[in-house]
Amino acid sequence: MQQDVQLVLSGRWLVSMNGGVREEAGISVAVAGDSIAEIGSNLAAKYPQAELLACPHGLIMPGLVNVHTHAAMSCFRGLADDLPLMDWLTQHIFPREAQLTKEIVYHATLLSICEMIRSGTTSFNDMYLFTKEAARAAAEAGMRAWIGEVFFDFPSPCYGELENGFAYAEELFSTYEDSGELVSITVNPHAVYTCSPALLQRAAALAERKNALLHIHLAETRDEVQGCVEKYGRTPARHLEQLGLLNERVVAAHCVMLDEEEIALLARRRVKVAHCPESNMKLASGIAPAQQMLNSGLKVGIGTDGSASNNDLDMFNEMSTAAKLHKVREFDPTAMNAESALCAATLGGAEVLGAADRIGSVAVGKKADLILLDLRQPHLCPLHNPVSQLVYAAKGSDVLHSVINGRVVMRDRRLTTLDENAILAEMERIGATVRQMR
């Protein structure tokens, strides 16, 4: 085993998410291949042949898991702010998405991956267009990703008519089913207001046949709920239940407008929830009852949504917002405490994606998806409680090193798998093109 260890991370604190907080000088995690081989003290001395990523004031923890985003929407960041969701979508986003190209999606996804790696995210769950290009970007970057092409009743800018969309999805599954485990393909009907019952059922059948996640927007706004009741006589969650779609494969994004019976229903069906507090705030969609969901036993992870409606992908910001927002919603300072928020951004996110056996905590045998933060910062000093500090004070820019699947993807704040300057230059050019879209 000594010869197999190629990397050691060393710091002062370890937040493992499955064994509390450990503090000691030289606390270390040794990596062999793509997995964690050993956790102990001063492992650099035991494995002198290994690369050492060390920080005397460092904190080692699992990489963050972003359970709902649209990575390529970084090309629309700041383009149409301060608007209601449906106006934002129908008047600004959908018309520009109709003019997207696979090249724009590829480069915009790379840009978002840069941002995610630099702020501590090591896994993301993406729903968007031209997702062959998003998957290519993730694979090239060495990023762990769940990716699927979105389905609508109307023609898509990517595949045109819906039948072509299902063929496109089959091609994605075929391409990545034997490519290793960094890129996983999902099935992505957009929402109940853009997908007919027949489309929703066909998508669910595909997810069942492929044993894949079914990723869908659900109960995001009052207008969505009202429209579903008017059209089908049921709320969105009850509509999916009537269609037989609610099960453990479903990742339901947002879930802002759920009543107590619906929360209990989703818990019984073992649906997973992607909570996106900042996007819901910015679009004035409301505040999802995340604490009630957790109390019911639902698995809840945190997502940023796309950076056109957030407007960043920093999961440290997102979990801090989540922790504070639910205190306000519940009028209870103990609601969504720091430990719960941190769990939702790590191990809870892994549970949402069905990957808690591989990622989300620091344990021997798990995949080496790790980040190391430098806590020698004015805004992090003094340090009384590492978990609270991570949630309420840390920033994505405090991440010094990032490792995904045993590979160093950021060393000393410098990306190692992507040419950040080239990506920024290309996105400046693309931004000029997007601004001309109408």
BANUVO-783720 format. One record per residue (C-alpha): y, z, x; residue in three letters; residue number from 1. Coordinates in steps of 0.02 Angstrom, whole numbers, m for minus. Example, Ala and Ser with C-alpha at 12.3 -4.5 7.8 and 13.67 -1.06 7.14 Angstrom:
2
site north=m225, up=390, east=615, code=ALA, pos=1
site north=m53, up=357, east=684, code=SER, pos=2
END
This chain:
438
site north=0, up=0, east=0, code=MET, pos=1
site north=119, up=38, east=144, code=GLN, pos=2
site north=117, up=m144, east=197, code=GLN, pos=3
site north=151, up=m202, east=20, code=ASP, pos=4
site north=313, up=m106, east=m5, code=VAL, pos=5
site north=458, up=m223, east=29, code=GLN, pos=6
site north=604, up=m126, east=m44, code=LEU, pos=7
site north=663, up=54, east=m55, code=VAL, pos=8
site north=811, up=118, east=m158, code=LEU, pos=9
site north=880, up=285, east=m103, code=SER, pos=10
site north=1014, up=398, east=m175, code=GLY, pos=11
site north=1050, up=575, east=m231, code=ARG, pos=12
site north=1008, up=566, east=m417, code=TRP, pos=13
site north=868, up=485, east=m516, code=LEU, pos=14
site north=883, up=464, east=m705, code=VAL, pos=15
site north=710, up=402, east=m751, code=SER, pos=16
site north=722, up=407, east=m943, code=MET, pos=17
site north=548, up=482, east=m951, code=ASN, pos=18
site north=563, up=636, east=m842, code=GLY, pos=19
site north=739, up=702, east=m850, code=GLY, pos=20
site north=863, up=701, east=m705, code=VAL, pos=21
site north=808, up=731, east=m527, code=ARG, pos=22
site north=935, up=776, east=m393, code=GLU, pos=23
site north=898, up=785, east=m208, code=GLU, pos=24
site north=961, up=701, east=m52, code=ALA, pos=25
site north=860, up=546, east=m16, code=GLY, pos=26
site north=775, up=531, east=m186, code=ILE, pos=27
site north=692, up=361, east=m175, code=SER, pos=28
site north=601, up=226, east=m270, code=VAL, pos=29
site north=483, up=111, east=m174, code=ALA, pos=30
site north=449, up=m64, east=m238, code=VAL, pos=31
site north=295, up=m169, east=m202, code=ALA, pos=32
site north=296, up=m345, east=m270, code=GLY, pos=33
site north=373, up=m339, east=m443, code=ASP, pos=34
site north=330, up=m157, east=m480, code=SER, pos=35
site north=374, up=22, east=m439, code=ILE, pos=36
site north=248, up=87, east=m312, code=ALA, pos=37
site north=308, up=263, east=m277, code=GLU, pos=38
site north=444, up=388, east=m320, code=ILE, pos=39
site north=481, up=524, east=m192, code=GLY, pos=40
site north=592, up=593, east=m56, code=SER, pos=41
site north=653, up=493, east=94, code=ASN, pos=42
site north=531, up=350, east=67, code=LEU, pos=43
site north=627, up=240, east=190, code=ALA, pos=44
site north=546, up=339, east=330, code=ALA, pos=45
site north=374, up=311, east=254, code=LYS, pos=46
site north=404, up=124, east=234, code=TYR, pos=47
site north=507, up=71, east=386, code=PRO, pos=48
site north=467, up=m113, east=359, code=GLN, pos=49
site north=551, up=m114, east=188, code=ALA, pos=50
site north=730, up=m167, east=150, code=GLU, pos=51
site north=832, up=m11, east=112, code=LEU, pos=52
site north=967, up=m4, east=m22, code=LEU, pos=53
site north=1041, up=168, east=5, code=ALA, pos=54
site north=1194, up=262, east=m54, code=CYS, pos=55
site north=1214, up=448, east=m13, code=PRO, pos=56
site north=1306, up=475, east=m178, code=HIS, pos=57
site north=1199, up=351, east=m273, code=GLY, pos=58
site north=1112, up=365, east=m441, code=LEU, pos=59
site north=955, up=265, east=m474, code=ILE, pos=60
site north=911, up=221, east=m653, code=MET, pos=61
site north=826, up=84, east=m754, code=PRO, pos=62
site north=925, up=m75, east=m782, code=GLY, pos=63
site north=1013, up=m89, east=m949, code=LEU, pos=64
site north=935, up=m189, east=m1092, code=VAL, pos=65
site north=1053, up=m293, east=m1201, code=ASN, pos=66
site north=955, up=m321, east=m1362, code=VAL, pos=67
site north=1071, up=m445, east=m1447, code=HIS, pos=68
site north=1189, up=m572, east=m1374, code=THR, pos=69
site north=1238, up=m755, east=m1371, code=HIS, pos=70
site north=1262, up=m781, east=m1185, code=ALA, pos=71
site north=1336, up=m956, east=m1189, code=ALA, pos=72
site north=1474, up=m900, east=m1307, code=MET, pos=73
site north=1567, up=m843, east=m1152, code=SER, pos=74
site north=1643, up=m1017, east=m1158, code=CYS, pos=75
site north=1735, up=m962, east=m1317, code=PHE, pos=76
site north=1794, up=m793, east=m1252, code=ARG, pos=77
site north=1968, up=m752, east=m1317, code=GLY, pos=78
site north=1982, up=m917, east=m1410, code=LEU, pos=79
site north=1991, up=m851, east=m1589, code=ALA, pos=80
site north=2021, up=m665, east=m1594, code=ASP, pos=81
site north=2079, up=m548, east=m1733, code=ASP, pos=82
site north=1994, up=m641, east=m1876, code=LEU, pos=83
site north=1867, up=m594, east=m2012, code=PRO, pos=84
site north=1689, up=m644, east=m1972, code=LEU, pos=85
site north=1672, up=m790, east=m2093, code=MET, pos=86
site north=1843, up=m862, east=m2049, code=ASP, pos=87
site north=1802, up=m841, east=m1865, code=TRP, pos=88
site north=1635, up=m929, east=m1888, code=LEU, pos=89
site north=1679, up=m1069, east=m2008, code=THR, pos=90
site north=1854, up=m1112, east=m1950, code=GLN, pos=91
site north=1839, up=m1090, east=m1762, code=HIS, pos=92
site north=1663, up=m1063, east=m1695, code=ILE, pos=93
site north=1553, up=m1181, east=m1797, code=PHE, pos=94
site north=1672, up=m1331, east=m1773, code=PRO, pos=95
site north=1673, up=m1305, east=m1584, code=ARG, pos=96
site north=1487, up=m1271, east=m1576, code=GLU, pos=97
site north=1463, up=m1443, east=m1656, code=ALA, pos=98
site north=1538, up=m1514, east=m1496, code=GLN, pos=99
site north=1438, up=m1411, east=m1372, code=LEU, pos=100
site north=1330, up=m1497, east=m1241, code=THR, pos=101
site north=1180, up=m1433, east=m1147, code=LYS, pos=102
site north=1284, up=m1433, east=m987, code=GLU, pos=103
site north=1412, up=m1315, east=m1064, code=ILE, pos=104
site north=1274, up=m1199, east=m1125, code=VAL, pos=105
site north=1190, up=m1197, east=m955, code=TYR, pos=106
site north=1348, up=m1153, east=m858, code=HIS, pos=107
site north=1414, up=m1030, east=m988, code=ALA, pos=108
site north=1246, up=m940, east=m986, code=THR, pos=109
site north=1255, up=m929, east=m797, code=LEU, pos=110
site north=1429, up=m854, east=m813, code=LEU, pos=111
site north=1365, up=m722, east=m933, code=SER, pos=112
site north=1217, up=m683, east=m821, code=ILE, pos=113
site north=1339, up=m654, east=m678, code=CYS, pos=114
site north=1435, up=m533, east=m788, code=GLU, pos=115
site north=1277, up=m444, east=m847, code=MET, pos=116
site north=1203, up=m422, east=m673, code=ILE, pos=117
site north=1369, up=m359, east=m605, code=ARG, pos=118
site north=1378, up=m228, east=m743, code=SER, pos=119
site north=1199, up=m164, east=m732, code=GLY, pos=120
site north=1107, up=m265, east=m865, code=THR, pos=121
site north=937, up=m327, east=m809, code=THR, pos=122
site north=867, up=m390, east=m976, code=SER, pos=123
site north=945, up=m479, east=m1124, code=PHE, pos=124
site north=890, up=m545, east=m1293, code=ASN, pos=125
site north=980, up=m708, east=m1332, code=ASP, pos=126
site north=999, up=m814, east=m1488, code=MET, pos=127
site north=1095, up=m977, east=m1472, code=TYR, pos=128
site north=1095, up=m1167, east=m1456, code=LEU, pos=129
site north=1022, up=m1281, east=m1321, code=PHE, pos=130
site north=914, up=m1136, east=m1268, code=THR, pos=131
site north=809, up=m1238, east=m1148, code=LYS, pos=132
site north=966, up=m1232, east=m1041, code=GLU, pos=133
site north=989, up=m1045, east=m1068, code=ALA, pos=134
site north=808, up=m1016, east=m1018, code=ALA, pos=135
site north=833, up=m1125, east=m864, code=ARG, pos=136
site north=986, up=m1024, east=m815, code=ALA, pos=137
site north=894, up=m859, east=m837, code=ALA, pos=138
site north=745, up=m920, east=m736, code=ALA, pos=139
site north=855, up=m982, east=m594, code=GLU, pos=140
site north=950, up=m818, east=m589, code=ALA, pos=141
site north=793, up=m712, east=m590, code=GLY, pos=142
site north=850, up=m626, east=m750, code=MET, pos=143
site north=731, up=m550, east=m877, code=ARG, pos=144
site north=768, up=m632, east=m1044, code=ALA, pos=145
site north=705, up=m655, east=m1222, code=TRP, pos=146
site north=773, up=m822, east=m1281, code=ILE, pos=147
site north=758, up=m927, east=m1439, code=GLY, pos=148
site north=839, up=m1076, east=m1523, code=GLU, pos=149
site north=934, up=m1032, east=m1681, code=VAL, pos=150
site north=880, up=m1111, east=m1847, code=PHE, pos=151
site north=999, up=m1161, east=m1988, code=PHE, pos=152
site north=979, up=m1253, east=m2152, code=ASP, pos=153
site north=1110, up=m1376, east=m2091, code=PHE, pos=154
site north=1092, up=m1493, east=m1941, code=PRO, pos=155
site north=1106, up=m1412, east=m1771, code=SER, pos=156
site north=1215, up=m1477, east=m1628, code=PRO, pos=157
site north=1061, up=m1461, east=m1519, code=CYS, pos=158
site north=915, up=m1535, east=m1615, code=TYR, pos=159
site north=992, up=m1614, east=m1770, code=GLY, pos=160
site north=879, up=m1598, east=m1922, code=GLU, pos=161
site north=777, up=m1441, east=m1945, code=LEU, pos=162
site north=608, up=m1523, east=m1917, code=GLU, pos=163
site north=665, up=m1566, east=m1741, code=ASN, pos=164
site north=713, up=m1384, east=m1718, code=GLY, pos=165
site north=536, up=m1326, east=m1745, code=PHE, pos=166
site north=475, up=m1457, east=m1622, code=ALA, pos=167
site north=606, up=m1395, east=m1498, code=TYR, pos=168
site north=542, up=m1217, east=m1519, code=ALA, pos=169
site north=363, up=m1272, east=m1491, code=GLU, pos=170
site north=417, up=m1356, east=m1329, code=GLU, pos=171
site north=501, up=m1194, east=m1273, code=LEU, pos=172
site north=342, up=m1095, east=m1306, code=PHE, pos=173
site north=239, up=m1224, east=m1214, code=SER, pos=174
site north=355, up=m1224, east=m1063, code=THR, pos=175
site north=362, up=m1036, east=m1040, code=TYR, pos=176
site north=196, up=m970, east=m1102, code=GLU, pos=177
site north=117, up=m985, east=m929, code=ASP, pos=178
site north=273, up=m966, east=m822, code=SER, pos=179
site north=260, up=m779, east=m791, code=GLY, pos=180
site north=347, up=m645, east=m891, code=GLU, pos=181
site north=532, up=m654, east=m846, code=LEU, pos=182
site north=573, up=m775, east=m988, code=VAL, pos=183
site north=497, up=m741, east=m1159, code=SER, pos=184
site north=526, up=m856, east=m1308, code=ILE, pos=185
site north=575, up=m789, east=m1479, code=THR, pos=186
site north=598, up=m863, east=m1654, code=VAL, pos=187
site north=776, up=m856, east=m1718, code=ASN, pos=188
site north=824, up=m893, east=m1899, code=PRO, pos=189
site north=1011, up=m863, east=m1901, code=HIS, pos=190
site north=1036, up=m759, east=m2060, code=ALA, pos=191
site north=995, up=m754, east=m2246, code=VAL, pos=192
site north=1158, up=m846, east=m2286, code=TYR, pos=193
site north=1118, up=m992, east=m2171, code=THR, pos=194
site north=930, up=m1003, east=m2198, code=CYS, pos=195
site north=836, up=m1040, east=m2358, code=SER, pos=196
site north=686, up=m934, east=m2408, code=PRO, pos=197
site north=571, up=m1076, east=m2357, code=ALA, pos=198
site north=650, up=m1084, east=m2184, code=LEU, pos=199
site north=639, up=m896, east=m2162, code=LEU, pos=200
site north=455, up=m896, east=m2208, code=GLN, pos=201
site north=416, up=m1043, east=m2095, code=ARG, pos=202
site north=505, up=m957, east=m1950, code=ALA, pos=203
site north=408, up=m796, east=m1983, code=ALA, pos=204
site north=244, up=m892, east=m1984, code=ALA, pos=205
site north=288, up=m968, east=m1815, code=LEU, pos=206
site north=329, up=m796, east=m1744, code=ALA, pos=207
site north=163, up=m729, east=m1807, code=GLU, pos=208
site north=65, up=m875, east=m1736, code=ARG, pos=209
site north=149, up=m856, east=m1566, code=LYS, pos=210
site north=150, up=m665, east=m1572, code=ASN, pos=211
site north=337, up=m677, east=m1538, code=ALA, pos=212
site north=490, up=m579, east=m1592, code=LEU, pos=213
site north=582, up=m638, east=m1749, code=LEU, pos=214
site north=766, up=m612, east=m1707, code=HIS, pos=215
site north=889, up=m623, east=m1853, code=ILE, pos=216
site north=1063, up=m564, east=m1905, code=HIS, pos=217
site north=1044, up=m445, east=m2051, code=LEU, pos=218
site north=1165, up=m356, east=m2168, code=ALA, pos=219
site north=1312, up=m380, east=m2050, code=GLU, pos=220
site north=1453, up=m382, east=m2179, code=THR, pos=221
site north=1495, up=m341, east=m2360, code=ARG, pos=222
site north=1518, up=m527, east=m2394, code=ASP, pos=223
site north=1342, up=m562, east=m2332, code=GLU, pos=224
site north=1270, up=m429, east=m2446, code=VAL, pos=225
site north=1372, up=m485, east=m2596, code=GLN, pos=226
site north=1326, up=m668, east=m2569, code=GLY, pos=227
site north=1141, up=m627, east=m2556, code=CYS, pos=228
site north=1146, up=m522, east=m2714, code=VAL, pos=229
site north=1236, up=m661, east=m2808, code=GLU, pos=230
site north=1115, up=m795, east=m2747, code=LYS, pos=231
site north=948, up=m703, east=m2746, code=TYR, pos=232
site north=979, up=m544, east=m2845, code=GLY, pos=233
site north=940, up=m436, east=m2695, code=ARG, pos=234
site north=1023, up=m368, east=m2539, code=THR, pos=235
site north=976, up=m454, east=m2373, code=PRO, pos=236
site north=851, up=m320, east=m2320, code=ALA, pos=237
site north=766, up=m321, east=m2490, code=ARG, pos=238
site north=769, up=m511, east=m2487, code=HIS, pos=239
site north=670, up=m513, east=m2325, code=LEU, pos=240
site north=550, up=m384, east=m2398, code=GLU, pos=241
site north=524, up=m490, east=m2553, code=GLN, pos=242
site north=483, up=m637, east=m2441, code=LEU, pos=243
site north=357, up=m533, east=m2344, code=GLY, pos=244
site north=452, up=m547, east=m2181, code=LEU, pos=245
site north=482, up=m366, east=m2130, code=LEU, pos=246
site north=364, up=m308, east=m1993, code=ASN, pos=247
site north=357, up=m243, east=m1815, code=GLU, pos=248
site north=404, up=m414, east=m1741, code=ARG, pos=249
site north=575, up=m416, east=m1824, code=VAL, pos=250
site north=730, up=m378, east=m1720, code=VAL, pos=251
site north=870, up=m359, east=m1847, code=ALA, pos=252
site north=1043, up=m374, east=m1772, code=ALA, pos=253
site north=1190, up=m273, east=m1840, code=HIS, pos=254
site north=1119, up=m189, east=m1997, code=CYS, pos=255
site north=1291, up=m125, east=m2043, code=VAL, pos=256
site north=1272, up=m130, east=m2232, code=MET, pos=257
site north=1110, up=m37, east=m2264, code=LEU, pos=258
site north=1083, up=100, east=m2393, code=ASP, pos=259
site north=965, up=247, east=m2372, code=GLU, pos=260
site north=821, up=160, east=m2462, code=GLU, pos=261
site north=839, up=8, east=m2350, code=GLU, pos=262
site north=839, up=115, east=m2193, code=ILE, pos=263
site north=678, up=197, east=m2253, code=ALA, pos=264
site north=606, up=25, east=m2294, code=LEU, pos=265
site north=643, up=m43, east=m2120, code=LEU, pos=266
site north=568, up=113, east=m2043, code=ALA, pos=267
site north=408, up=94, east=m2144, code=ARG, pos=268
site north=394, up=m87, east=m2092, code=ARG, pos=269
site north=429, up=m40, east=m1909, code=ARG, pos=270
site north=574, up=m162, east=m1897, code=VAL, pos=271
site north=679, up=m143, east=m1739, code=LYS, pos=272
site north=870, up=m138, east=m1744, code=VAL, pos=273
site north=999, up=m210, east=m1624, code=ALA, pos=274
site north=1158, up=m106, east=m1642, code=HIS, pos=275
site north=1318, up=m198, east=m1590, code=CYS, pos=276
site north=1461, up=m74, east=m1615, code=PRO, pos=277
site north=1603, up=m161, east=m1524, code=GLU, pos=278
site north=1577, up=m330, east=m1607, code=SER, pos=279
site north=1562, up=m246, east=m1777, code=ASN, pos=280
site north=1724, up=m153, east=m1744, code=MET, pos=281
site north=1819, up=m307, east=m1683, code=LYS, pos=282
site north=1767, up=m412, east=m1832, code=LEU, pos=283
site north=1796, up=m264, east=m1949, code=ALA, pos=284
site north=1618, up=m281, east=m2013, code=SER, pos=285
site north=1598, up=m92, east=m2022, code=GLY, pos=286
site north=1498, up=42, east=m1933, code=ILE, pos=287
site north=1309, up=32, east=m1939, code=ALA, pos=288
site north=1222, up=195, east=m1989, code=PRO, pos=289
site north=1137, up=205, east=m1819, code=ALA, pos=290
site north=1115, up=393, east=m1817, code=GLN, pos=291
site north=1031, up=387, east=m1987, code=GLN, pos=292
site north=919, up=248, east=m1924, code=MET, pos=293
site north=867, up=352, east=m1774, code=LEU, pos=294
site north=837, up=502, east=m1886, code=ASN, pos=295
site north=722, up=394, east=m1994, code=SER, pos=296
site north=617, up=347, east=m1844, code=GLY, pos=297
site north=684, up=170, east=m1824, code=LEU, pos=298
site north=689, up=100, east=m1648, code=LYS, pos=299
site north=871, up=61, east=m1609, code=VAL, pos=300
site north=936, up=m30, east=m1456, code=GLY, pos=301
site north=1112, up=m79, east=m1408, code=ILE, pos=302
site north=1179, up=m257, east=m1397, code=GLY, pos=303
site north=1347, up=m327, east=m1350, code=THR, pos=304
site north=1339, up=m479, east=m1465, code=ASP, pos=305
site north=1422, up=m632, east=m1389, code=GLY, pos=306
site north=1575, up=m616, east=m1280, code=SER, pos=307
site north=1674, up=m719, east=m1406, code=ALA, pos=308
site north=1668, up=m570, east=m1525, code=SER, pos=309
site north=1667, up=m421, east=m1408, code=ASN, pos=310
site north=1740, up=m486, east=m1281, code=ASN, pos=311
site north=1634, up=m429, east=m1134, code=ASP, pos=312
site north=1452, up=m398, east=m1095, code=LEU, pos=313
site north=1470, up=m228, east=m1010, code=ASP, pos=314
site north=1333, up=m118, east=m1081, code=MET, pos=315
site north=1412, up=39, east=m1006, code=PHE, pos=316
site north=1563, up=8, east=m1117, code=ASN, pos=317
site north=1449, up=m28, east=m1264, code=GLU, pos=318
site north=1347, up=132, east=m1255, code=MET, pos=319
site north=1504, up=237, east=m1230, code=SER, pos=320
site north=1579, up=158, east=m1386, code=THR, pos=321
site north=1418, up=188, east=m1482, code=ALA, pos=322
site north=1413, up=371, east=m1434, code=ALA, pos=323
site north=1593, up=403, east=m1486, code=LYS, pos=324
site north=1597, up=292, east=m1640, code=LEU, pos=325
site north=1455, up=385, east=m1727, code=HIS, pos=326
site north=1538, up=552, east=m1698, code=LYS, pos=327
site north=1684, up=483, east=m1799, code=VAL, pos=328
site north=1573, up=405, east=m1931, code=ARG, pos=329
site north=1474, up=565, east=m1958, code=GLU, pos=330
site north=1619, up=686, east=m1928, code=PHE, pos=331
site north=1497, up=770, east=m1809, code=ASP, pos=332
site north=1525, up=787, east=m1621, code=PRO, pos=333
site north=1338, up=804, east=m1593, code=THR, pos=334
site north=1297, up=634, east=m1672, code=ALA, pos=335
site north=1232, up=499, east=m1554, code=MET, pos=336
site north=1236, up=616, east=m1405, code=ASN, pos=337
site north=1241, up=551, east=m1227, code=ALA, pos=338
site north=1053, up=556, east=m1206, code=GLU, pos=339
site north=1025, up=457, east=m1366, code=SER, pos=340
site north=1154, up=326, east=m1317, code=ALA, pos=341
site north=1082, up=306, east=m1142, code=LEU, pos=342
site north=907, up=291, east=m1214, code=CYS, pos=343
site north=964, up=156, east=m1336, code=ALA, pos=344
site north=1032, up=56, east=m1188, code=ALA, pos=345
site north=874, up=75, east=m1084, code=THR, pos=346
site north=705, up=133, east=m1148, code=LEU, pos=347
site north=755, up=114, east=m1330, code=GLY, pos=348
site north=807, up=m65, east=m1297, code=GLY, pos=349
site north=641, up=m97, east=m1213, code=ALA, pos=350
site north=552, up=m28, east=m1367, code=GLU, pos=351
site north=653, up=m145, east=m1478, code=VAL, pos=352
site north=593, up=m292, east=m1374, code=LEU, pos=353
site north=413, up=m232, east=m1370, code=GLY, pos=354
site north=422, up=m206, east=m1182, code=ALA, pos=355
site north=428, up=m18, east=m1160, code=ALA, pos=356
site north=263, up=m24, east=m1066, code=ASP, pos=357
site north=348, up=m131, east=m932, code=ARG, pos=358
site north=534, up=m90, east=m925, code=ILE, pos=359
site north=664, up=35, east=m984, code=GLY, pos=360
site north=616, up=184, east=m876, code=SER, pos=361
site north=580, up=222, east=m694, code=VAL, pos=362
site north=395, up=257, east=m675, code=ALA, pos=363
site north=258, up=207, east=m555, code=VAL, pos=364
site north=174, up=47, east=m614, code=GLY, pos=365
site north=321, up=m14, east=m716, code=LYS, pos=366
site north=419, up=m169, east=m670, code=LYS, pos=367
site north=554, up=m138, east=m541, code=ALA, pos=368
site north=707, up=m170, east=m650, code=ASP, pos=369
site north=825, up=m47, east=m567, code=LEU, pos=370
site north=1008, up=m17, east=m535, code=ILE, pos=371
site north=1095, up=98, east=m412, code=LEU, pos=372
site north=1270, up=163, east=m451, code=LEU, pos=373
site north=1392, up=233, east=m324, code=ASP, pos=374
site north=1454, up=396, east=m401, code=LEU, pos=375
site north=1580, up=429, east=m264, code=ARG, pos=376
site north=1721, up=374, east=m379, code=GLN, pos=377
site north=1876, up=467, east=m441, code=PRO, pos=378
site north=1826, up=441, east=m624, code=HIS, pos=379
site north=1652, up=512, east=m591, code=LEU, pos=380
site north=1700, up=667, east=m493, code=CYS, pos=381
site north=1654, up=809, east=m508, code=PRO, pos=382
site north=1480, up=777, east=m576, code=LEU, pos=383
site north=1413, up=913, east=m691, code=HIS, pos=384
site north=1297, up=812, east=m802, code=ASN, pos=385
site north=1237, up=641, east=m740, code=PRO, pos=386
site north=1184, up=579, east=m913, code=VAL, pos=387
site north=1351, up=623, east=m992, code=SER, pos=388
site north=1441, up=546, east=m846, code=GLN, pos=389
site north=1344, up=383, east=m864, code=LEU, pos=390
site north=1386, up=368, east=m1049, code=VAL, pos=391
site north=1565, up=433, east=m1057, code=TYR, pos=392
site north=1639, up=392, east=m886, code=ALA, pos=393
site north=1538, up=263, east=m788, code=ALA, pos=394
site north=1584, up=79, east=m788, code=LYS, pos=395
site north=1488, up=m79, east=m752, code=GLY, pos=396
site north=1589, up=m98, east=m592, code=SER, pos=397
site north=1509, up=62, east=m525, code=ASP, pos=398
site north=1342, up=m30, east=m505, code=VAL, pos=399
site north=1315, up=m62, east=m320, code=LEU, pos=400
site north=1141, up=m140, east=m316, code=HIS, pos=401
site north=1033, up=m223, east=m450, code=SER, pos=402
site north=848, up=m264, east=m442, code=VAL, pos=403
site north=750, up=m367, east=m569, code=ILE, pos=404
site north=561, up=m383, east=m560, code=ASN, pos=405
site north=567, up=m319, east=m382, code=GLY, pos=406
site north=696, up=m446, east=m325, code=ARG, pos=407
site north=869, up=m395, east=m266, code=VAL, pos=408
site north=990, up=m493, east=m375, code=VAL, pos=409
site north=1147, up=m399, east=m321, code=MET, pos=410
site north=1172, up=m314, east=m154, code=ARG, pos=411
site north=1333, up=m218, east=m117, code=ASP, pos=412
site north=1417, up=m298, east=m271, code=ARG, pos=413
site north=1374, up=m474, east=m210, code=ARG, pos=414
site north=1258, up=m582, east=m315, code=LEU, pos=415
site north=1111, up=m649, east=m216, code=THR, pos=416
site north=1031, up=m774, east=m335, code=THR, pos=417
site north=1187, up=m859, east=m402, code=LEU, pos=418
site north=1342, up=m940, east=m325, code=ASP, pos=419
site north=1473, up=m843, east=m420, code=GLU, pos=420
site north=1623, up=m940, east=m352, code=ASN, pos=421
site north=1546, up=m1108, east=m400, code=ALA, pos=422
site north=1506, up=m1044, east=m574, code=ILE, pos=423
site north=1684, up=m980, east=m599, code=LEU, pos=424
site north=1756, up=m1146, east=m541, code=ALA, pos=425
site north=1644, up=m1244, east=m660, code=GLU, pos=426
site north=1688, up=m1130, east=m806, code=MET, pos=427
site north=1874, up=m1155, east=m775, code=GLU, pos=428
site north=1843, up=m1341, east=m796, code=ARG, pos=429
site north=1737, up=m1312, east=m952, code=ILE, pos=430
site north=1869, up=m1196, east=m1023, code=GLY, pos=431
site north=1996, up=m1336, east=m1018, code=ALA, pos=432
site north=1874, up=m1446, east=m1115, code=THR, pos=433
site north=1840, up=m1311, east=m1245, code=VAL, pos=434
site north=2026, up=m1286, east=m1277, code=ARG, pos=435
site north=2038, up=m1470, east=m1325, code=GLN, pos=436
site north=1901, up=m1452, east=m1456, code=MET, pos=437
site north=1956, up=m1450, east=m1638, code=ARG, pos=438
END
